[in-house]
Amino acid sequence: MLIHLAIRDIVLIDRLALEFGPGLSVLTGETGAGKSILLDALSLALGARGDGGLVRAGAEQGEVTAVFEPAAGHAVWRLLGDDGIEPDGTLILRRIQGADGRTRAYANDRPVSAGLLRSAGRLLVELHGQHDDRALVDPSFHRDLVDAFGGLEADKASARSAWNGWRKAEADIAALRARLAAGEREADYLRASAAELGKLAPQPGEEESLAGLRAQLMRYEKLAAEIDEAADLLNGAASPVPALSNLLRRLERKAAEAGGLFDETIAQLDAGLGGLFAAQQAIERAQRQARRDPGELERAEERLFALRAASRKFGKPVDALAQLAAAMAGELAARSGDSEALAAREREAKALSAEYFRLAEALSRRRRAAAEELGAAVGAELPALKLEHARFVAELRSGAERAGPEGIDEIEFLVATNPGAPAGPLTKIASGGELSRFMLALKVSLADRGSAPTLVFDEIDSGIGGAVADAIGSRLRRLARKVQVLSVTHAPQVAAKAATHFVIDKRARLPGADTRLETRVRLADAAHRREEIARMLAGATVTDEARAAADRLIGQAAG
């Protein structure tokens, strides 16, 4: 509900603050007093297109602030929550309009885009007037209104869930089919590659190990001659060991006679022979180690070169070939299961499709009944609104070709204003005044279903009076039991039925000194209200008879 509207420096308004309550509020005043300015200002706060011409002459910028109290679960909080604005009971929408045409928008003092402000405004306020852009005439909303009237939200949610499941299955099927088609082209390559890598059987770290072995074997080949020559010197015919051994034995036999003269020599020879024996054993070990299988180096090189060739072919490091082989094997296994998965998903999609159409057809039957009931309800309101020859039809077109998340139906509101004339779209058939009355009949029939919490009607009673104006007032008041209603009116019969009455006038800002005009809005008390309704009845000169008539209208409305 709109609870406060503050306007500063907009057209003829200097400073203005209005407080609104529930029920029906009317705004009245002479033609040209500035009623349209108020609606333009409210529209600006609700995200309408900005215009530097709205700024009061001499001011750099104008500002409009609209304060609402949406319910905790209202859709506007979910919308703003996506922008980080949490519900706190009160929502303040503010728009600053610069004289240069630029605007700034705020929601609860946080900067927001004009688009977000406009989306929030549509959830909070509906403006209905004699112009298409102010009426709820977009066919894209008609199906939702019928659903709201018929209480079909749960049915629609079930159909939407079934549709989403079916479409997900169809998307999976398309992906599986594409995968299978690609698999047919790649299967031979995958099988050959997987077989090649499987035969090669690469192991992690194998390249480094083979490269090390190859380098070692090549070193051994280069050292083999040196090792053999050293072995020949130590163990062959030229070995000094036998001669030194004979010398050591002779000296040991003479040692007793030499009186210690040979002791040191014997000790050194003994140590030297020990070292020579150790060297012989070491060179023999070196010979055995260096004497490898002649084919080992060749085999190591063949294996290493085969691994590196595979690495180049598949564009992977040698150490990644084992992982690639496993991936290819897994891919082949997955492809072999795709056909079975496709068949299973196709069966599932068929079942989901059948379930969707079952739910959608049931929803369609309920929609058709709701559309007929809504048409009858709106039709019952039309005679009293001086549309006794008019027809209102909620036309429902159904078929599988219209299938979508909202069901298989398209709905459009059609009207005919003359007997025997074919029904057509609301905006093409109805005149401005008729359109407003059709919309009033529709909103009364819908009551608070499918409606914003605040409805604004701009001169919905234009060009009519008497019993029709009284009927409009009665319907506005009846509608105001469910939602907040604001109406700009020229009809005293409508004004008399209001719970709150604002009077708009235009006066010189400082009479006698400042000739600039200024729009003012006053909350009318009982006496002022009586005088204003009398003016609406009598015109420029208010007579006692007009005041008495105003009293009767107010009394009838109160009764």
C-alpha positions as CSV (number, residue, x, y, z in Angstrom):
1,M,0.0,0.0,0.0
2,L,1.1,3.6,-0.8
3,I,1.4,5.5,2.5
4,H,3.3,8.6,1.6
5,L,4.1,10.7,-1.5
6,A,6.5,13.6,-1.4
7,I,7.1,15.9,-4.4
8,R,9.6,18.7,-4.7
9,D,10.2,21.0,-7.7
10,I,8.1,19.1,-10.2
11,V,6.3,21.3,-12.8
12,L,4.1,23.6,-10.7
13,I,4.7,21.8,-7.4
14,D,7.2,23.5,-5.1
15,R,6.8,21.3,-2.0
16,L,4.1,18.7,-1.4
17,A,3.6,15.8,1.0
18,L,0.6,13.5,1.0
19,E,-0.4,10.8,3.4
20,F,-2.6,7.9,2.1
21,G,-4.5,5.2,3.9
22,P,-6.5,2.1,2.9
23,G,-9.7,2.2,0.9
24,L,-10.8,4.7,-1.7
25,S,-9.0,8.0,-2.0
26,V,-10.1,10.6,-4.6
27,L,-8.3,13.6,-6.0
28,T,-10.5,16.4,-7.4
29,G,-10.0,19.9,-8.7
30,E,-10.8,22.1,-11.6
31,T,-9.5,21.3,-15.0
32,G,-5.8,22.5,-15.2
33,A,-5.3,22.5,-11.5
34,G,-2.5,19.9,-11.8
35,K,-4.1,16.5,-11.2
36,S,-2.1,15.0,-14.0
37,I,1.1,16.4,-12.5
38,L,0.5,14.3,-9.4
39,L,0.2,11.1,-11.6
40,D,3.2,12.1,-13.7
41,A,5.2,12.5,-10.4
42,L,4.0,9.2,-9.1
43,S,4.9,7.5,-12.4
44,L,8.4,9.0,-12.2
45,A,8.9,7.5,-8.8
46,L,7.7,4.1,-10.2
47,G,10.4,4.1,-12.9
48,A,8.7,5.9,-15.8
49,R,10.9,7.6,-18.4
50,G,12.4,10.7,-17.1
51,D,12.0,14.1,-18.7
52,G,13.9,17.3,-17.9
53,G,10.7,19.3,-18.7
54,L,9.2,17.9,-15.5
55,V,11.6,20.0,-13.4
56,R,10.0,23.3,-12.1
57,A,11.2,26.4,-13.8
58,G,14.3,27.8,-12.1
59,A,15.2,24.6,-10.3
60,E,18.2,22.4,-11.1
61,Q,16.4,19.2,-10.2
62,G,13.1,17.8,-9.0
63,E,12.5,14.8,-6.6
64,V,9.7,12.4,-6.0
65,T,9.6,9.9,-3.1
66,A,6.9,7.2,-2.7
67,V,6.7,5.2,0.5
68,F,5.1,1.8,0.5
69,E,4.4,-0.9,3.1
70,P,4.4,-4.2,1.1
71,A,3.5,-7.4,2.9
72,A,6.5,-9.5,4.0
73,G,5.9,-12.1,1.3
74,H,5.2,-9.7,-1.5
75,A,7.0,-10.3,-4.8
76,V,8.7,-6.9,-4.8
77,W,10.9,-8.1,-1.9
78,R,12.0,-11.1,-3.9
79,L,12.8,-8.8,-6.8
80,L,14.8,-6.3,-4.7
81,G,16.4,-9.1,-2.7
82,D,18.3,-10.1,-5.9
83,D,19.9,-6.6,-5.7
84,G,20.8,-7.0,-2.0
85,I,17.8,-5.0,-0.6
86,E,16.3,-6.9,2.3
87,P,12.7,-6.5,3.4
88,D,12.2,-4.2,6.4
89,G,8.5,-3.4,6.3
90,T,8.8,-0.1,4.5
91,L,10.0,0.4,0.9
92,I,11.0,3.9,-0.2
93,L,11.3,4.5,-3.9
94,R,13.0,7.8,-4.8
95,R,13.7,9.4,-8.2
96,I,15.7,12.5,-8.8
97,Q,15.1,14.2,-12.1
98,G,17.7,16.7,-13.4
99,A,16.8,19.7,-15.6
100,D,19.4,18.3,-18.0
101,G,17.3,15.1,-18.5
102,R,19.4,12.8,-16.4
103,T,17.8,10.8,-13.5
104,R,18.9,8.9,-10.4
105,A,16.9,6.1,-8.8
106,Y,17.0,4.8,-5.2
107,A,15.3,2.0,-3.3
108,N,15.6,2.3,0.5
109,D,18.4,4.8,-0.2
110,R,20.4,2.3,-2.3
111,P,21.1,3.4,-5.9
112,V,19.3,1.2,-8.4
113,S,18.7,1.2,-12.1
114,A,15.6,2.8,-13.6
115,G,14.7,-0.6,-15.0
116,L,14.7,-2.2,-11.5
117,L,12.7,0.7,-10.2
118,R,10.2,0.2,-13.0
119,S,9.9,-3.5,-12.3
120,A,9.3,-2.8,-8.6
121,G,6.8,-0.1,-9.5
122,R,4.8,-2.5,-11.6
123,L,4.5,-4.9,-8.7
124,L,3.3,-2.1,-6.4
125,V,1.0,0.1,-8.4
126,E,-1.2,-0.3,-11.5
127,L,-2.2,2.9,-13.3
128,H,-5.3,2.8,-15.4
129,G,-6.4,5.7,-17.6
130,Q,-7.6,6.7,-21.0
131,H,-4.3,5.9,-22.6
132,D,-3.0,2.5,-23.6
133,D,0.2,2.8,-21.7
134,R,-1.7,3.3,-18.5
135,A,-4.0,0.2,-18.8
136,L,-3.4,-3.4,-18.2
137,V,-4.1,-4.4,-21.8
138,D,-1.0,-6.4,-22.7
139,P,-2.2,-9.9,-23.8
140,S,0.9,-11.4,-22.2
141,F,-0.7,-10.8,-18.8
142,H,-4.2,-12.0,-19.7
143,R,-3.4,-15.7,-19.1
144,D,-2.0,-14.8,-15.6
145,L,-5.2,-12.9,-14.8
146,V,-7.4,-15.8,-15.7
147,D,-5.2,-18.1,-13.7
148,A,-5.4,-15.7,-10.7
149,F,-9.2,-15.5,-11.1
150,G,-9.5,-19.3,-11.2
151,G,-7.0,-20.0,-8.4
152,L,-4.9,-22.1,-10.9
153,E,-1.4,-21.2,-9.6
154,A,-0.9,-24.7,-8.2
155,D,-2.1,-26.4,-11.4
156,K,0.2,-24.1,-13.4
157,A,3.2,-24.9,-11.2
158,S,2.6,-28.6,-11.7
159,A,2.5,-28.2,-15.4
160,R,5.6,-26.0,-15.4
161,S,7.5,-28.6,-13.4
162,A,6.5,-31.4,-15.8
163,W,7.5,-29.2,-18.8
164,N,10.9,-28.5,-17.3
165,G,11.5,-32.2,-16.6
166,W,10.4,-33.0,-20.2
167,R,12.6,-30.3,-21.7
168,K,15.6,-31.5,-19.6
169,A,15.1,-35.0,-20.9
170,E,14.9,-33.7,-24.5
171,A,18.1,-31.8,-24.0
172,D,19.8,-34.9,-22.6
173,I,18.6,-36.9,-25.6
174,A,19.9,-34.3,-28.0
175,A,23.3,-34.4,-26.3
176,L,23.4,-38.2,-26.3
177,R,22.5,-38.3,-30.0
178,A,25.2,-35.8,-30.8
179,R,27.6,-37.8,-28.8
180,L,26.7,-41.0,-30.6
181,A,27.0,-39.2,-34.0
182,A,30.4,-37.9,-33.1
183,G,31.3,-41.3,-31.6
184,E,30.6,-43.1,-34.9
185,R,33.2,-40.8,-36.6
186,E,35.7,-41.2,-33.8
187,A,35.2,-44.8,-32.7
188,D,37.7,-46.3,-35.1
189,Y,40.3,-43.8,-34.1
190,L,39.7,-44.3,-30.4
191,R,39.8,-48.1,-30.7
192,A,43.0,-48.0,-32.7
193,S,44.6,-45.5,-30.4
194,A,43.5,-47.4,-27.3
195,A,44.8,-50.6,-28.7
196,E,48.1,-49.0,-29.6
197,L,48.6,-47.5,-26.2
198,G,47.4,-50.7,-24.5
199,K,50.0,-52.7,-26.4
200,L,52.7,-50.1,-25.6
201,A,51.6,-50.2,-21.9
202,P,53.4,-47.0,-20.8
203,Q,54.2,-46.6,-17.2
204,P,54.6,-43.4,-15.2
205,G,58.3,-42.5,-14.8
206,E,59.3,-45.0,-17.4
207,E,60.9,-42.4,-19.7
208,E,63.2,-41.1,-17.0
209,S,64.2,-44.6,-16.0
210,L,64.9,-45.8,-19.6
211,A,66.9,-42.6,-20.4
212,G,69.1,-43.2,-17.3
213,L,69.6,-46.9,-18.2
214,R,70.5,-46.0,-21.8
215,A,73.1,-43.4,-20.6
216,Q,74.6,-45.9,-18.2
217,L,74.9,-48.6,-20.8
218,M,76.5,-46.2,-23.2
219,R,79.0,-45.2,-20.5
220,Y,79.8,-48.9,-19.9
221,E,80.5,-49.5,-23.5
222,K,83.0,-46.6,-23.6
223,L,84.7,-47.9,-20.4
224,A,84.8,-51.6,-21.3
225,A,88.3,-51.5,-23.0
226,E,89.8,-49.6,-20.0
227,I,88.4,-52.1,-17.6
228,D,89.8,-55.1,-19.6
229,E,93.2,-53.5,-19.9
230,A,93.3,-52.9,-16.1
231,A,92.2,-56.5,-15.5
232,D,95.0,-57.8,-17.8
233,L,97.6,-55.8,-15.9
234,L,96.4,-57.0,-12.5
235,N,95.5,-60.6,-13.4
236,G,97.3,-61.4,-16.7
237,A,100.8,-62.5,-17.6
238,A,102.2,-59.1,-16.9
239,S,100.8,-59.1,-13.4
240,P,103.5,-58.2,-10.7
241,V,101.7,-60.3,-8.1
242,P,103.6,-63.6,-8.6
243,A,107.0,-62.0,-8.6
244,L,106.1,-59.9,-5.5
245,S,104.7,-63.0,-3.8
246,N,108.0,-65.0,-4.5
247,L,110.1,-62.0,-3.2
248,L,108.0,-61.9,0.0
249,R,108.5,-65.6,0.7
250,R,112.3,-65.4,0.2
251,L,112.6,-62.5,2.5
252,E,110.4,-64.1,5.1
253,R,112.8,-67.2,5.0
254,K,115.8,-65.0,5.5
255,A,114.2,-62.8,8.1
256,A,115.5,-64.8,11.1
257,E,119.0,-64.5,9.9
258,A,118.8,-60.8,9.0
259,G,118.2,-59.8,12.5
260,G,115.2,-57.6,11.7
261,L,116.8,-56.0,8.7
262,F,113.9,-57.2,6.4
263,D,111.0,-56.6,8.8
264,E,109.8,-53.3,7.3
265,T,110.2,-54.5,3.8
266,I,108.2,-57.6,4.5
267,A,105.5,-55.5,6.1
268,Q,105.2,-53.2,3.1
269,L,105.3,-56.0,0.6
270,D,102.5,-57.8,2.6
271,A,100.4,-54.6,2.6
272,G,101.0,-54.0,-1.1
273,L,100.1,-57.5,-2.1
274,G,96.9,-57.2,0.0
275,G,96.0,-54.1,-2.0
276,L,96.8,-55.8,-5.2
277,F,94.5,-58.7,-4.3
278,A,91.7,-56.3,-3.5
279,A,92.3,-54.4,-6.8
280,Q,92.1,-57.7,-8.6
281,Q,88.7,-58.5,-7.0
282,A,87.4,-55.0,-7.7
283,I,88.4,-55.1,-11.4
284,E,86.7,-58.5,-11.7
285,R,83.5,-57.0,-10.3
286,A,83.7,-54.1,-12.6
287,Q,84.2,-56.5,-15.5
288,R,81.1,-58.5,-14.5
289,Q,79.0,-55.3,-14.1
290,A,80.2,-53.8,-17.4
291,R,79.8,-57.1,-19.3
292,R,75.9,-56.5,-19.9
293,D,73.7,-58.3,-22.4
294,P,74.8,-56.9,-25.8
295,G,71.0,-56.4,-26.7
296,E,70.1,-54.6,-23.6
297,L,71.1,-51.2,-24.9
298,E,69.3,-51.8,-28.1
299,R,66.1,-52.9,-26.3
300,A,66.2,-49.9,-24.0
301,E,66.7,-47.5,-26.9
302,E,63.8,-49.1,-28.9
303,R,61.5,-48.8,-25.9
304,L,62.5,-45.2,-25.2
305,F,62.1,-44.2,-28.8
306,A,58.7,-45.9,-29.1
307,L,57.4,-44.0,-26.0
308,R,58.7,-40.7,-27.4
309,A,57.1,-41.4,-30.8
310,A,53.8,-42.0,-29.1
311,S,54.2,-38.8,-27.1
312,R,54.6,-36.8,-30.3
313,K,51.7,-38.6,-32.0
314,F,49.2,-38.0,-29.2
315,G,50.5,-34.7,-28.2
316,K,51.0,-35.7,-24.5
317,P,54.1,-36.0,-22.3
318,V,55.3,-39.6,-22.0
319,D,54.3,-39.7,-18.3
320,A,50.7,-38.7,-19.4
321,L,50.4,-41.6,-21.9
322,A,49.2,-44.1,-19.2
323,Q,46.5,-41.6,-18.1
324,L,45.5,-41.0,-21.8
325,A,45.2,-44.8,-22.4
326,A,42.9,-45.1,-19.3
327,A,40.8,-42.2,-20.5
328,M,40.5,-43.7,-24.0
329,A,39.4,-47.0,-22.5
330,G,36.9,-45.2,-20.4
331,E,35.6,-43.2,-23.3
332,L,35.1,-46.3,-25.3
333,A,33.3,-47.9,-22.4
334,A,31.1,-44.9,-22.0
335,R,30.3,-44.8,-25.8
336,S,29.2,-48.4,-25.7
337,G,26.7,-47.4,-23.0
338,D,25.4,-44.3,-24.8
339,S,23.0,-46.3,-26.9
340,E,21.4,-47.9,-23.9
341,A,21.3,-44.6,-22.1
342,L,19.7,-42.9,-25.1
343,A,17.0,-45.6,-25.3
344,A,16.3,-45.3,-21.6
345,R,16.2,-41.4,-21.7
346,E,13.8,-41.6,-24.8
347,R,11.5,-43.8,-22.8
348,E,11.6,-41.4,-19.9
349,A,11.0,-38.4,-22.1
350,K,8.0,-40.1,-23.6
351,A,6.6,-40.6,-20.1
352,L,7.4,-37.0,-19.1
353,S,5.7,-35.7,-22.3
354,A,2.6,-37.7,-21.6
355,E,2.5,-36.4,-18.0
356,Y,3.0,-32.8,-19.1
357,F,0.2,-33.0,-21.6
358,R,-2.1,-34.7,-19.1
359,L,-1.5,-31.8,-16.7
360,A,-1.6,-29.2,-19.4
361,E,-4.9,-30.4,-20.7
362,A,-6.4,-30.6,-17.2
363,L,-5.1,-27.0,-16.7
364,S,-6.6,-26.0,-20.0
365,R,-10.0,-27.3,-19.1
366,R,-9.9,-25.4,-15.8
367,R,-8.7,-22.3,-17.6
368,R,-11.6,-22.5,-20.1
369,A,-14.0,-22.6,-17.2
370,A,-12.3,-19.8,-15.4
371,A,-12.2,-17.7,-18.6
372,E,-15.9,-18.2,-19.1
373,E,-16.6,-17.3,-15.5
374,L,-14.4,-14.2,-15.7
375,G,-16.2,-13.2,-18.9
376,A,-19.6,-13.6,-17.3
377,A,-18.4,-11.6,-14.2
378,V,-17.1,-8.7,-16.2
379,G,-20.2,-8.8,-18.4
380,A,-22.4,-8.5,-15.4
381,E,-20.6,-5.2,-14.5
382,L,-20.9,-3.6,-17.9
383,P,-24.6,-2.5,-18.1
384,A,-24.3,-0.3,-15.0
385,L,-21.1,1.3,-16.6
386,K,-23.1,2.4,-19.7
387,L,-21.7,-0.5,-21.7
388,E,-25.0,-2.4,-21.8
389,H,-24.4,-3.4,-25.4
390,A,-20.8,-4.4,-25.0
391,R,-19.4,-7.9,-24.7
392,F,-16.3,-9.0,-22.9
393,V,-14.6,-12.3,-23.9
394,A,-11.6,-14.0,-22.5
395,E,-10.7,-16.0,-25.7
396,L,-8.7,-19.1,-25.1
397,R,-6.7,-20.7,-27.9
398,S,-5.3,-24.1,-27.1
399,G,-3.1,-26.7,-28.9
400,A,0.1,-28.7,-28.6
401,E,1.8,-26.2,-30.9
402,R,1.4,-23.6,-28.1
403,A,2.9,-25.9,-25.5
404,G,5.2,-24.2,-23.0
405,P,6.0,-23.9,-19.3
406,E,2.6,-22.2,-18.7
407,G,0.6,-24.8,-20.5
408,I,-0.9,-25.2,-24.0
409,D,-3.1,-22.1,-23.9
410,E,-3.0,-18.5,-25.1
411,I,-5.6,-16.1,-23.7
412,E,-6.5,-12.7,-25.0
413,F,-9.2,-10.3,-23.7
414,L,-11.5,-9.3,-26.5
415,V,-14.4,-6.8,-26.5
416,A,-17.2,-5.7,-28.8
417,T,-18.9,-2.4,-28.0
418,N,-21.8,-2.6,-30.5
419,P,-24.4,-5.3,-31.0
420,G,-23.5,-7.8,-33.7
421,A,-20.0,-6.4,-34.1
422,P,-17.1,-8.9,-33.9
423,A,-15.0,-8.9,-30.8
424,G,-11.5,-7.6,-31.1
425,P,-8.5,-6.7,-28.9
426,L,-9.3,-4.3,-26.1
427,T,-7.1,-1.5,-27.3
428,K,-8.3,-1.5,-30.9
429,I,-12.0,-1.7,-30.1
430,A,-12.6,0.4,-27.0
431,S,-12.3,4.2,-26.9
432,G,-10.3,5.8,-24.1
433,G,-13.3,6.1,-21.7
434,E,-14.7,2.7,-22.6
435,L,-11.3,1.2,-22.1
436,S,-11.1,2.6,-18.5
437,R,-14.6,1.2,-17.7
438,F,-13.7,-2.2,-19.2
439,M,-10.6,-2.2,-17.0
440,L,-12.7,-1.2,-13.9
441,A,-15.2,-4.0,-14.6
442,L,-12.2,-6.4,-15.0
443,K,-10.5,-5.3,-11.8
444,V,-13.8,-5.4,-9.8
445,S,-14.3,-9.0,-11.0
446,L,-10.8,-9.9,-10.1
447,A,-10.9,-8.1,-6.8
448,D,-7.5,-8.6,-5.2
449,R,-6.6,-11.5,-7.4
450,G,-3.8,-10.9,-9.9
451,S,-3.6,-7.2,-8.8
452,A,-1.0,-4.9,-7.5
453,P,-1.8,-3.7,-3.9
454,T,-2.5,-0.1,-5.2
455,L,-4.7,0.8,-8.2
456,V,-4.8,4.3,-9.6
457,F,-7.6,5.3,-12.0
458,D,-7.2,8.5,-14.0
459,E,-10.5,10.1,-14.9
460,I,-12.2,6.8,-15.4
461,D,-15.5,8.6,-15.3
462,S,-14.6,11.1,-18.0
463,G,-17.6,12.2,-20.1
464,I,-20.3,10.4,-18.0
465,G,-22.5,11.3,-15.1
466,G,-25.6,10.4,-13.2
467,A,-26.3,6.8,-12.6
468,V,-23.2,5.6,-14.5
469,A,-20.9,7.8,-12.4
470,D,-22.6,6.5,-9.3
471,A,-22.1,2.9,-10.6
472,I,-18.4,3.6,-11.1
473,G,-18.1,5.1,-7.6
474,S,-19.8,2.0,-6.1
475,R,-17.4,-0.3,-7.9
476,L,-14.4,1.7,-7.0
477,R,-15.4,1.6,-3.3
478,R,-16.2,-2.2,-3.6
479,L,-12.7,-2.7,-5.1
480,A,-11.2,-0.6,-2.4
481,R,-12.3,-3.2,0.2
482,K,-9.6,-5.5,-1.2
483,V,-6.9,-3.2,-2.5
484,Q,-6.0,0.5,-2.1
485,V,-7.6,2.6,-4.8
486,L,-6.7,6.2,-5.8
487,S,-9.0,7.9,-8.3
488,V,-8.6,11.2,-10.1
489,T,-12.3,12.1,-10.8
490,H,-14.6,14.9,-12.1
491,A,-17.7,13.0,-10.9
492,P,-19.3,14.1,-7.6
493,Q,-20.9,10.7,-7.4
494,V,-17.5,9.1,-7.3
495,A,-16.0,11.7,-4.9
496,A,-18.9,11.2,-2.5
497,K,-18.0,7.5,-2.0
498,A,-14.3,8.1,-1.0
499,A,-12.9,7.4,2.4
500,T,-10.3,10.2,1.8
501,H,-10.7,13.2,-0.4
502,F,-7.9,15.4,-1.6
503,V,-8.6,18.7,-3.4
504,I,-6.1,20.1,-5.9
505,D,-6.0,23.8,-6.9
506,K,-3.6,26.1,-8.6
507,R,-2.8,29.6,-7.1
508,A,-0.3,32.3,-7.2
509,R,2.6,31.5,-4.9
510,L,2.6,35.0,-3.3
511,P,-0.5,36.9,-4.3
512,G,0.2,40.5,-5.3
513,A,4.0,40.0,-5.3
514,D,4.9,36.7,-7.1
515,T,2.8,35.8,-10.1
516,R,4.2,32.3,-10.4
517,L,1.5,29.7,-10.1
518,E,1.8,26.7,-7.8
519,T,-0.2,23.5,-7.5
520,R,-1.5,22.7,-4.0
521,V,-3.2,19.6,-2.6
522,R,-5.2,19.7,0.6
523,L,-6.8,16.9,2.6
524,A,-10.5,17.9,2.7
525,D,-12.3,17.9,6.0
526,A,-16.1,17.4,6.1
527,A,-16.9,21.0,5.4
528,H,-14.4,21.5,2.7
529,R,-15.4,18.2,1.1
530,R,-19.1,19.2,1.1
531,E,-18.1,22.5,-0.6
532,E,-15.9,20.7,-3.2
533,I,-18.6,18.2,-4.2
534,A,-21.1,21.1,-4.4
535,R,-18.6,22.9,-6.8
536,M,-18.4,19.7,-8.9
537,L,-22.2,19.7,-9.1
538,A,-22.8,23.4,-9.7
539,G,-19.8,24.7,-11.5
540,A,-18.2,28.1,-10.8
541,T,-21.1,29.4,-8.6
542,V,-21.9,27.1,-5.6
543,T,-25.5,27.4,-4.6
544,D,-27.4,26.3,-1.5
545,E,-29.1,23.8,-3.8
546,A,-25.7,22.4,-4.8
547,R,-24.7,22.1,-1.2
548,A,-27.9,20.3,-0.3
549,A,-27.3,17.9,-3.3
550,A,-23.8,17.3,-2.0
551,D,-25.1,16.5,1.4
552,R,-27.5,13.9,-0.2
553,L,-24.7,12.3,-2.2
554,I,-22.4,12.1,0.9
555,G,-25.3,10.7,3.0
556,Q,-26.2,8.1,0.4
557,A,-22.6,7.0,0.1
558,A,-22.4,6.7,3.9
559,G,-25.5,4.7,4.0
